[in-house]
Amino acid sequence: MKRWGPAGWYPGAPCAGCQGLADIQLVYGNHFPSVWEYAEAVRADAFDVCTYVGAVCPICGRSCGYRPIPAYRRGVIELFPVYRKGEVQVARAQCRTTRRTFSLLPHQLAPYHRYTVDSMVITLVVAWRLCDGQGKPRLEKTLDELPADCDVTLWLLQCWVQTLARGLRGAHPVLCGWHDLSGMRSGTGLADTLREVAQYLGALGVRGPPRIEGLEEVLLRYGARVGRFLIGTASQDRRPRLAA
Ligand SMILES: [Zn+2]
């Protein structure tokens, strides 16, 4: 039997690992310096879901009086500027009409990814810079540039290339209204796809490393305009594919 308590995580709440644990994941565009400050606000019960979402429930579309429920815990890893691994609590609420839940995932994170968006982007920028003269990725060399404690693998790097490319291509119709993306060429193999991601990031004004700049503005603007994650697939968008 579920135990509903006040907003915020309480001891004994289920650990979700990196799973969504909400029927709908909303982008929470915020101005916390990092995901850790967001987590602290939720943990301290200083985060009000209703203030951000408003009176209308994002699930039933009515003023159903949705209520905050205990946050879920989620694993997070940050690679830069320093390696940090931890758990954050993600705020949730439940629709009173449908009993379905929604969470507010901060824009610094991508659904179903433990590594922060910054971590993935910086790593791929590094990978692009380390390509050989023919543009062939040298992913082993990229791994050498990452913190020794991290568990990033070659397989994961390749997943990130595909994830970022998929997200940027999907957002292209919106992003091209803000940036000149006329030079984009879609890639198929790993090398071409990494080049495409790097081209996108350059066109969007993303600069760095060591510090990544320009990315947050894009994430916030896209999230506010579209209400979707630029990188990663939210739980509500995964079901049809999983059920297929
Ligand atoms: Zn509702």
Residues whose N, C-alpha, C, O or C-beta is under 5 A from the ligand:
A	BS01	ZN	C57 I59 C60 R62 C64 Y66 C95 R96 T97
